[in-house]
Each structure stands twice: as C-alpha cells, then as structure tokens.
Amino acid sequence: MSFRLWFGESLVDHDLTVTALSHSLNVFDGEIEDWLAGRSLPAAPQCVLLAELFETSPSVVLRLAGYTVID
C-alpha cells in the first residue's frame, strides 16, 4: 500500500477534514492536499504525529512514507 492510499483511507476512517488535520499538525491545508495527491510526503516528525492521530504504529507510517525504520 502506498502512503497516499493509506492516508486517504485513514482520513475517511477517522472522519477528519483536511482543515481539521492541518490544524492538528500545524501545517497548511495545501500540504495535506499534496500528501493526498501523492505530490509530496510528510517529514518524519509529521509521520509520528499522524501515527498517534490515526492510532497506528509510527514504524508503519514511516515505512509508508519511505523512511527506513529499524525495529
């Protein structure tokens, strides 16, 4: 699964809007939209915050975003 697909599904599953998530992560709406469109990926610290918000393992989110994770 790609980050873009996981991220889109997670937003829907948690009933979050782009605006609500951007406020939670302290980023612009456009940055969230870029992640959804696959134009960019979040930085590692943002991946960790996403994992907390979506109640999943940070290593899963980091891997989906292309970061090397050593367990």
C-alpha positions in Angstrom: 0.0 0.0 0.0 1.2 3.5 -0.8 1.3 6.3 1.7 -1.2 8.3 -0.4 -3.8 5.5 -0.3 -3.3 4.7 3.4 -3.5 8.4 4.3 -6.7 9.0 2.3 -8.4 5.9 3.9 -7.3 7.0 7.3 -8.8 10.5 6.9 -12.1 8.9 5.9 -12.0 6.3 8.6 -11.4 8.9 11.3 -13.8 11.4 9.8 -11.2 14.1 9.6 -11.2 17.0 7.1 -8.1 18.4 5.5 -8.6 21.6 7.5 -9.0 19.8 10.9 -5.9 17.7 10.2 -3.9 20.7 9.1 -4.7 22.4 12.4 -3.7 19.3 14.4 -0.4 19.1 12.6 0.2 22.9 12.4 0.7 22.8 8.6 -1.1 24.4 5.7 -4.1 22.8 4.0 -2.2 22.7 0.8 0.5 20.4 2.3 -2.2 17.9 3.3 -3.7 18.1 -0.2 -0.2 17.4 -1.6 0.1 14.3 0.5 -3.3 13.1 -0.7 -2.4 13.7 -4.3 0.9 12.0 -4.0 2.9 15.2 -4.8 4.8 15.1 -1.6 5.3 13.1 1.6 5.3 14.3 5.3 8.5 14.7 7.2 9.4 12.0 9.7 8.1 14.0 12.8 4.8 14.5 11.0 4.6 10.8 10.3 4.9 10.1 14.0 2.1 12.6 14.7 -0.1 11.0 12.1 0.5 7.6 13.7 -0.7 9.0 17.0 -3.8 10.6 15.4 -4.6 7.5 13.5 -3.8 5.1 16.3 -1.2 3.1 14.4 2.4 2.2 14.8 4.8 5.0 13.9 7.0 2.5 12.1 4.2 1.6 9.7 3.6 5.3 8.8 7.3 6.0 8.4 7.7 3.0 6.1 4.8 4.0 4.0 6.3 7.5 3.7 9.6 5.9 2.5 11.7 6.2 5.6 14.0 3.4 6.7 12.9 2.0 10.0 15.0 -0.3 12.2 12.8 -2.3 14.6 
